Every structure is written in C-alpha cells, then in structure tokens.
C-alpha cells in the first residue's frame, strides 16, 4: 500500500481533469505513476490500470448479468474446433468449445455447408473420449448440426455402438439423437428398419431412462411425416402396450402418449384403449391426466343418451375427482365442465371439489380452482 500511494495520488490528480473521459484519465494517471517506477512500480501501474477499467463499469446496472459468452465470435470459435483433432483430447477444453458452438447456434448464428461439415467431422472424433460429460455434449452438438445425407452413415455407425453399449446414459442419449436424425432424413425409414430390433428392446428395458428415450423417440418419428417411418413405429404396439404397465411413472406416461398417437385416426381403437385402461391399470398421475383427456375425447365424440342415463366412461371421470394427485382432480373437473350439454347433476361433483380447493392454503390451487 505504501508503494502504491504515490501512484494513486497521481492518478487521482489526473482523474480530476475537467472535460476528460475515464479512459483518458486512466492513461494519464498510469503514465504519471510510471514516473515513480522505483522498486517495481510498473506492476503498480498495471494494477491501477485494471482497477480503473473495472471502475468504469461498476456503475453499469447490467454488469452482474453480463453473459460469459459476451462478444463471442464465430470465426474464433471455429478456429478452436481444431483441438478436436489432437491425439490427446482435453475433455474439459473440448467441452468448453462445444458449449460455445451450441451457444452460437442457439443464438441464431448459422454455419455454411462447408463450416457445418468440418465441425461435424471434427465432433465425431470426440467419440474417442471416455469422459461422460463430454459425450453428452457431443450428442447435443450432433443433434443441432443435423447432418446431411452424406454424413448420416458415419454418425449412424458411431451412435449404433452407443445404443448397444452397457452404459445406460449413453444408450438413452444415443437413441434420442439417432431417431432425431432419422426423422429428418428422407431415407430414415430404411435405416430405421435396421435398428428396429434395438429400439424394441429399449422400450421394454428395465432402466426407465432408456425406455422413456425410446418411447419419446417413437413419438418424434411418427410425427416427422417421413415416408415409411410411421409404419415402422406402428409395429411396436406389443412392446408399447407392455410399457404402459410399467411401474415407472414417466415410462407409463410416454407409452400411453405413443399408443394414442398410433391409434389416433381410429375412433374404435381409441375407445377400446380407454375402456381397457379405465379399469385401474394406470397408476402414474401424469398418465392418468392423459387418460382423462382421452376419455373426454371419447365422450365428446359419442352421442349423449336420450333417456338421461350416464354417458359412457363418465363414472371414471367422477372417480378421478377423488384421486390423490391434484393434477388429476383438476383435469377431471375441467373435462366435466367442458362436456357438451352437461347437466347440473353431472356438474355438481366437479363444482363441489373446486369449492373445496378455493379454501386451500396453497395459492396455486385456489388460482386453478
């Protein structure tokens, strides 16, 4: 502190100049401090420069929220991609570069065909690393790059090794990325048939993460509209029906969603699905919410009884009003109140439940009610 005192005094005098900006004041103060360079005051001048630069921005209210990627340049990041080609990969450094690339892509930065191809081939070399975090970043990167027809074969062979591996985390992510690529490729139906056996095994896998990944991938594939893809997914009905009986909540939820998507164009099949599941085989609250929606759809498409008797499956909706999960109760109440030509007798139990929620201690329940 004693050695910095003369330099600080000079800097304060320099900063007191009239009509001079902060940058000019800093430069002048540092130059004056350099005159006292006795016993290492050059380092003190450098310290003062850093302090003044920091003080310039301390008044900025956005300083605390400044992004670590502020000022990131695409050209410099593409130069850093070269480290992917090194024989000895630094997993942490590679993950940082992948993070920068993902940030640029998600901010709307576009890559030319040549740039995307170079980055893609460089990224595939990261499969050599055994680092778990880096491998997950690689999956995200490949998914964002959306490789073209010439590159699909290369990435498919790499991902296929992970889908058949022993690490469940790799299997789940590889299935998602692989199916996402096939859903964007016009020849995806042909490639999908080659890995169909592995996807069927993944649907009934004991690990819920792997099973959910396969089911969600099936949903994405059937919605992609690529020729032949939907026909392949429809052949998985037996495995999907088995997954509906899973004890894992998310697996049951995703399996029910995929099963409904497969049969959505067949009203009779949807009615049979609802009839078989309303007997109490669905335990997951998330899957139960879906089942309530599908039940309301069947009721809406049916004609109300002329003799005033209960609508089909209405007793199931009424029983859901006594469910343990609040989301199921709200979904059942919403379904009943939105029914066409609903009677006061049908509406009464839903109103009673909603009135109870109006006196709840939880604000979100009162708001929803």
C-alpha positions in Angstrom: 0.0 0.0 0.0 2.9 2.4 0.8 4.4 1.8 -2.6 1.0 2.3 -4.4 0.3 5.6 -2.5 2.3 8.0 -4.8 0.9 6.4 -7.9 -2.6 6.5 -6.6 -2.2 10.2 -5.7 -1.0 11.0 -9.2 -3.9 9.0 -10.7 -6.4 10.9 -8.6 -5.0 14.2 -9.7 -5.1 13.0 -13.3 -8.7 11.9 -13.0 -9.7 15.3 -11.7 -9.1 16.9 -15.0 -12.0 18.9 -16.4 -13.6 17.6 -19.6 -11.6 14.3 -19.7 -13.2 10.9 -20.0 -12.4 7.9 -17.8 -10.2 6.3 -20.4 -8.0 9.4 -20.9 -7.8 9.9 -17.1 -6.7 6.3 -16.6 -4.0 6.6 -19.3 -2.7 9.9 -17.8 -2.7 8.5 -14.3 -0.8 5.4 -15.3 1.8 7.5 -17.2 2.3 9.7 -14.1 2.5 6.6 -11.9 5.2 5.2 -14.2 7.4 8.1 -13.3 7.6 6.7 -9.7 8.8 3.4 -11.0 11.2 2.7 -8.2 11.4 -0.9 -7.0 8.7 -2.3 -9.1 6.1 0.4 -9.5 5.5 -0.7 -13.1 3.4 -3.6 -11.6 1.6 -1.0 -9.5 0.8 1.0 -12.7 -0.6 -2.2 -14.3 -2.7 -2.8 -11.2 -4.1 0.7 -11.4 -5.0 0.3 -15.0 -7.0 -2.8 -14.2 -8.7 -1.1 -11.2 -9.7 2.0 -13.3 -11.0 -0.3 -16.0 -13.1 -2.1 -13.5 -14.4 1.2 -12.0 -15.6 2.3 -15.5 -18.2 -0.4 -15.5 -19.1 -0.6 -11.8 -21.9 1.8 -12.3 -23.5 -0.3 -15.1 -26.6 -2.0 -13.7 -26.2 -4.9 -16.1 -22.6 -5.8 -15.0 -23.8 -8.6 -12.8 -25.9 -10.1 -15.6 -23.2 -10.0 -18.2 -23.1 -13.3 -20.2 -19.8 -15.2 -20.1 -20.3 -15.6 -23.9 -20.5 -11.8 -24.5 -18.6 -10.8 -27.6 -18.2 -14.4 -28.8 -17.1 -14.5 -32.4 -17.9 -17.4 -34.7 -14.6 -17.2 -36.5 -12.6 -17.6 -33.4 -14.7 -20.5 -32.1 -14.3 -22.3 -35.4 -10.5 -21.9 -35.0 -10.8 -23.5 -31.6 -12.5 -26.5 -33.1 -9.1 -27.7 -34.3 -8.4 -29.1 -30.8 -10.9 -31.9 -31.6 -8.2 -33.3 -33.9 -5.5 -33.6 -31.3 -4.3 -37.1 -30.5 -4.6 -36.4 -26.7 -8.0 -34.8 -26.1 -8.5 -32.4 -23.2 -12.1 -33.2 -22.2 -12.7 -30.0 -20.3 -11.3 -27.8 -23.1 -13.3 -29.7 -25.7 -16.5 -29.3 -23.7 -16.0 -25.6 -23.5 -15.6 -25.3 -27.2 -18.7 -27.4 -27.8 -20.6 -25.2 -25.3 -19.6 -22.1 -27.3 -20.7 -23.7 -30.6 -24.1 -24.6 -29.0 -24.5 -21.1 -27.7 -23.8 -19.6 -31.2 -26.2 -22.0 -32.9 -29.0 -21.3 -30.3 -28.5 -17.6 -30.7 -29.3 -17.9 -34.4 -25.8 -18.0 -35.8 -25.7 -20.0 -39.0 -23.0 -22.2 -40.4 -22.2 -22.5 -44.1 -22.3 -26.0 -45.6 -18.6 -26.2 -45.5 -18.3 -25.0 -41.9 -21.0 -27.4 -40.7 -19.4 -30.3 -42.4 -16.0 -29.5 -40.9 -17.4 -29.1 -37.5 -19.4 -32.3 -37.8 -16.5 -34.4 -38.8 -14.3 -32.8 -36.0 -17.1 -33.5 -33.5 -17.3 -37.2 -34.4 -13.7 -37.6 -33.4 -14.7 -36.8 -29.8 -16.3 -40.2 -29.6 -12.8 -41.4 -28.7 -13.1 -39.7 -25.3 -14.4 -41.6 -22.4 -15.5 -38.5 -20.5 -19.2 -38.8 -19.7 -19.9 -35.0 -19.7 -18.2 -34.5 -23.0 -20.0 -37.4 -24.6 -23.4 -35.9 -23.6 -22.2 -32.6 -25.1 -21.3 -34.4 -28.3 -24.8 -35.8 -28.6 -26.3 -32.3 -28.3 -23.9 -31.0 -30.9 -24.7 -33.7 -33.4 -28.4 -33.1 -32.9 -28.0 -29.4 -33.5 -25.9 -29.8 -36.6 -28.5 -32.1 -38.3 -26.1 -33.9 -40.6 -26.9 -34.3 -44.3 -27.4 -37.5 -46.3 -23.7 -37.9 -46.9 -22.9 -37.7 -43.2 -25.8 -39.8 -41.8 -24.0 -43.1 -42.4 -20.9 -42.1 -40.5 -22.8 -40.8 -37.5 -25.2 -43.7 -37.5 -22.4 -46.2 -37.1 -21.0 -44.2 -34.2 -24.3 -43.9 -32.5 -25.2 -47.5 -33.0 -22.2 -48.5 -30.9 -23.6 -46.5 -28.0 -27.1 -47.8 -28.4 -25.8 -51.3 -27.9 -23.3 -50.4 -25.2 -23.5 -51.1 -21.5 -23.7 -47.5 -20.2 -27.4 -46.7 -19.9 -26.8 -43.0 -20.1 -25.1 -43.3 -23.4 -27.8 -45.6 -24.7 -30.6 -43.2 -23.8 -28.9 -40.2 -25.4 -27.8 -42.1 -28.5 -31.3 -43.3 -29.1 -32.7 -39.8 -29.0 -30.1 -38.3 -31.3 -30.2 -41.2 -33.7 -34.0 -41.1 -34.1 -33.9 -37.3 -34.4 -31.6 -37.7 -37.4 -33.6 -40.4 -39.0 -36.8 -38.3 -38.6 -35.2 -35.6 -40.7 -33.8 -37.8 -43.4 -35.9 -38.9 -46.4 -34.3 -42.4 -46.2 -34.9 -42.6 -42.5 -37.5 -45.4 -42.9 -34.9 -47.7 -44.4 -32.3 -47.0 -41.7 -34.9 -47.3 -39.0 -35.7 -50.9 -40.0 -32.1 -51.8 -39.5 -32.2 -50.6 -35.8 -35.8 -51.6 -35.1 -34.8 -54.6 -33.1 -32.7 -52.5 -30.7 -35.4 -49.9 -30.3 -38.0 -52.6 -29.4 -35.6 -53.9 -26.7 -35.1 -50.4 -25.4 -38.8 -49.8 -25.0 -39.1 -52.7 -22.5 -35.7 -52.0 -20.9 -35.6 -52.2 -17.1 -33.9 -48.8 -16.9 -36.7 -46.1 -17.1 -34.4 -43.6 -18.7 -33.6 -45.9 -21.7 -37.3 -46.9 -22.0 -38.6 -43.3 -22.0 -35.9 -42.2 -24.5 -37.1 -44.9 -26.9 -40.8 -44.0 -26.4 -40.2 -40.3 -26.9 -38.1 -41.0 -30.0 -41.1 -43.0 -31.3 -43.3 -40.0 -30.8 -40.9 -37.8 -32.7 -40.6 -40.3 -35.5 -44.3 -40.8 -36.0 -44.8 -37.0 -36.1 -41.9 -36.4 -38.6 -44.0 -37.4 -41.6 -41.1 -39.1 -43.3 -42.2 -41.9 -45.7 -42.2 -45.4 -44.1 -41.3 -44.2 -40.6 -44.8 -44.2 -39.2 -45.4 -47.8 -40.5 -42.3 -49.0 -38.6 -43.3 -47.4 -35.4 -46.8 -48.9 -35.6 -45.2 -52.4 -35.5 -44.0 -51.7 -31.9 -47.6 -51.9 -30.5 -46.9 -55.0 -28.4 -43.8 -53.5 -26.7 -45.6 -50.2 -26.1 -48.6 -51.9 -24.6 -46.2 -53.7 -22.2 -44.6 -50.4 -21.3 -48.0 -49.0 -20.4 -48.0 -51.4 -17.5 -44.6 -50.2 -16.3 -44.2 -49.1 -12.7 -42.1 -46.1 -13.7 -44.4 -43.1 -13.9 -42.6 -41.4 -16.9 -42.4 -44.7 -18.9 -46.2 -45.2 -18.4 -46.9 -41.6 -19.4 -44.8 -41.8 -22.6 -46.0 -45.2 -23.5 -49.7 -44.1 -23.3 -49.0 -41.0 -25.3 -47.3 -43.0 -28.1 -50.0 -45.7 -28.1 -52.7 -43.0 -28.5 -50.6 -41.4 -31.3 -50.5 -44.7 -33.2 -54.3 -45.2 -32.9 -55.4 -41.5 -33.2 -57.1 -42.0 -36.6 -59.1 -45.0 -35.4 -62.0 -43.9 -33.2 -62.9 -47.5 -32.3 -59.3 -48.3 -31.3 -59.2 -45.2 -29.1 -62.5 -46.3 -27.4 -61.1 -49.8 -26.8 -57.9 -48.3 -25.4 -59.8 -46.1 -22.9 -62.1 -48.9 -22.0 -59.1 -51.2 -21.1 -57.2 -48.6 -19.1 -60.0 -47.1 -17.1 -60.2 -50.2 -15.0 -57.4 -49.1 -12.8 -54.2 -50.3 -14.5 -52.8 -46.7 -14.8 -51.1 -45.5 -11.6 -48.9 -42.7 -12.8 -50.6 -39.3 -12.2 -49.1 -38.0 -15.5 -50.5 -40.9 -17.4 -53.8 -40.6 -15.6 -54.1 -37.0 -16.8 -53.6 -38.2 -20.4 -56.2 -40.9 -19.8 -58.7 -38.3 -18.6 -58.1 -36.3 -21.7 -58.6 -39.3 -24.0 -61.7 -40.3 -22.1 -63.2 -36.8 -22.5 -62.4 -37.1 -26.3 -64.3 -40.3 -26.5 -67.3 -38.8 -24.6 -67.3 -35.7 -26.9 -67.4 -37.9 -30.0 -70.3 -40.0 -28.6 -74.0 -39.1 -28.6 -75.4 -38.3 -25.2 -78.1 -40.9 -24.1 -81.6 -39.8 -24.9 -83.1 -41.4 -21.7 -80.9 -39.2 -19.4 -78.6 -42.0 -18.2 -74.9 -41.6 -17.6 -72.6 -41.1 -20.5 -70.1 -43.8 -21.3 -67.0 -43.5 -19.1 -68.5 -40.7 -17.0 -68.1 -42.8 -13.9 -64.4 -42.9 -14.5 -64.2 -39.1 -14.7 -66.2 -38.8 -11.5 -63.9 -41.3 -9.7 -60.9 -39.2 -10.8 -62.3 -36.3 -8.7 -61.3 -38.4 -5.7 -57.8 -39.1 -6.9 -54.8 -38.4 -4.6 -53.0 -36.3 -7.2 -54.3 -32.7 -7.5 -53.4 -32.5 -11.2 -55.7 -35.5 -11.9 -58.5 -33.9 -10.0 -58.2 -30.6 -11.9 -58.1 -32.4 -15.2 -61.2 -34.4 -14.4 -63.1 -31.3 -13.3 -62.0 -29.5 -16.4 -63.2 -32.4 -18.6 -66.6 -32.5 -16.9 -67.2 -28.8 -17.1 -66.2 -28.7 -20.8 -68.6 -31.5 -21.8 -71.2 -30.7 -24.4 -74.8 -30.4 -23.0 -73.6 -31.1 -19.5 -76.4 -31.4 -16.9 -76.5 -30.0 -13.4 -76.3 -33.5 -11.9 -73.1 -34.2 -13.8 -71.6 -30.8 -13.0 -72.4 -31.0 -9.3 -69.4 -33.2 -8.1 -66.9 -31.1 -10.1 -68.2 -27.9 -8.6 -68.1 -29.4 -5.1 -64.4 -30.3 -5.5 -63.5 -26.9 -6.9 -65.2 -25.2 -4.0 -63.0 -27.2 -1.6 -59.9 -26.1 -3.4 -61.0 -22.4 -3.2 -60.4 -22.7 0.6 -57.0 -24.4 0.2 -53.9 -22.9 1.8 -51.9 -23.3 -1.5 -52.3 -20.2 -3.7 -51.8 -22.2 -6.9 -54.8 -24.5 -6.0 -57.0 -21.5 -5.3 -56.0 -19.9 -8.6 -56.6 -23.0 -10.6 -60.0 -23.6 -9.0 
